[in-house]
């Protein structure tokens, strides 16, 4: 990340945050692959970083592991990176 026209300390902090966010996102996506089919992964909306389609009959099966993964990202990296499941027809 490159930031122009800002204080040096702010630029360093923004760069650090970008690196942490990148590592947290990779961690989430790698571990998410063990829970859901990643082929439907797409960019999220204003509140969610990622969206993924999940067959409606698997929703109850995947919600808890995904919630635990969100918590692990928060604990390890100190930030929230989220994925929201979107139910689709089985």
VEXDREN-2710 file (C-alpha; in Angstrom, 1 decimal):
% VEXDREN-2710
k/r/px/py/pz
1/UNK/0.0/0.0/0.0
2/UNK/1.3/3.5/-0.8
3/UNK/-0.2/6.5/0.8
4/UNK/0.6/10.0/-0.5
5/UNK/0.4/13.3/1.4
6/UNK/0.2/12.1/4.9
7/UNK/2.3/12.2/8.0
8/UNK/5.1/9.6/8.1
9/UNK/3.8/8.0/11.3
10/UNK/0.3/7.6/9.8
11/UNK/1.7/6.1/6.6
12/UNK/3.7/3.6/8.6
13/UNK/0.6/2.6/10.6
14/UNK/-1.5/2.3/7.4
15/UNK/1.2/0.1/5.8
16/UNK/1.4/-2.1/8.9
17/UNK/-2.4/-2.5/9.0
18/UNK/-2.4/-3.5/5.3
19/UNK/0.1/-6.2/6.0
20/UNK/-1.9/-7.5/9.0
21/UNK/-5.1/-7.4/7.0
22/UNK/-3.5/-9.4/4.2
23/UNK/-2.2/-12.1/6.5
24/UNK/-5.5/-12.3/8.3
25/UNK/-7.4/-12.6/5.0
26/UNK/-5.1/-15.4/3.8
27/UNK/-5.4/-17.2/7.1
28/UNK/-9.2/-17.0/7.0
29/UNK/-9.5/-18.2/3.3
30/UNK/-7.1/-21.1/3.7
31/UNK/-8.9/-22.4/6.8
32/UNK/-12.3/-21.6/5.2
33/UNK/-11.5/-24.1/2.4
34/UNK/-11.8/-26.9/5.0
35/UNK/-15.3/-25.9/5.8
36/UNK/-17.1/-24.9/2.6
37/UNK/-16.7/-25.1/-1.2
38/UNK/-14.6/-22.0/-2.1
39/UNK/-15.7/-21.9/-5.8
40/UNK/-18.6/-19.5/-4.9
41/UNK/-16.5/-17.1/-2.9
42/UNK/-17.0/-13.5/-3.9
43/UNK/-16.3/-10.0/-2.5
44/UNK/-18.7/-9.0/0.2
45/UNK/-20.9/-6.0/0.7
46/UNK/-20.4/-3.0/3.1
47/UNK/-20.4/-5.2/6.2
48/UNK/-18.9/-8.4/5.1
49/UNK/-15.5/-8.9/3.6
50/UNK/-16.5/-12.1/1.7
51/UNK/-19.7/-13.8/0.8
52/UNK/-20.0/-17.5/0.0
53/UNK/-22.9/-19.7/-1.2
54/UNK/-23.8/-22.7/1.0
55/UNK/-26.5/-25.2/0.3
56/UNK/-29.4/-24.5/2.6
57/UNK/-29.2/-28.0/4.0
58/UNK/-25.6/-27.4/5.2
59/UNK/-26.2/-24.0/6.9
60/UNK/-26.4/-25.4/10.5
61/UNK/-23.3/-27.5/9.8
62/UNK/-21.1/-24.6/8.8
63/UNK/-22.2/-21.7/10.9
64/UNK/-20.4/-22.7/14.1
65/UNK/-17.0/-23.6/12.4
66/UNK/-17.1/-20.3/10.5
67/UNK/-17.9/-18.4/13.7
68/UNK/-15.0/-20.1/15.4
69/UNK/-12.7/-19.2/12.5
70/UNK/-13.8/-15.5/12.7
71/UNK/-12.9/-15.6/16.4
72/UNK/-9.5/-17.2/15.7
73/UNK/-8.7/-14.5/13.2
74/UNK/-9.7/-11.8/15.7
75/UNK/-7.5/-13.5/18.4
76/UNK/-4.5/-14.0/16.2
77/UNK/-4.5/-10.8/14.2
78/UNK/-6.5/-8.3/16.3
79/UNK/-8.9/-7.5/13.4
80/UNK/-12.2/-8.7/12.0
81/UNK/-12.3/-10.4/8.6
82/UNK/-15.7/-11.8/8.0
83/UNK/-17.4/-14.2/5.6
84/UNK/-21.2/-14.4/5.4
85/UNK/-22.9/-17.5/4.2
86/UNK/-25.6/-17.1/1.6
87/UNK/-28.1/-20.0/1.6
88/UNK/-28.8/-21.5/-1.9
89/UNK/-31.1/-24.3/-3.0
90/UNK/-29.7/-27.7/-2.4
END
